[in-house]
Amino acid sequence: MNALLLLTTVTLAKKPPEAEDVVAGWTGFAVAVGMILAVALLCWSFVRQMRKVRQAKETGVYGEAEKRDAPEGAAPGSTDSTTD
């Protein structure tokens, strides 16, 4: 208990640094640049993936071609082109 009280008192007794003494330094700069690069790489990857999705959709990978080619009365996804 006494050690905790002593530690708390010593911690509170220390003066905070002056405003001109506090700087981010090179570490903060490196972290900021790293985060910017990470976001840029994620955006680049997202654009590539969306291009692949758009190309796959145009080629009919997702079944969109069946819906477009089906007759108006047929249910989506059915392959039977005859109606009764």
Buried (B, 14 or more C-beta within 10 A) or exposed (E): EEEEEEEEEEEEEEEEEEEEEEEEEEEEEEEEEEEEEEEEEEEEEEEEEEEEEEEEEEEEEEEEEBEEEBEEEBEEEEEEEEEE
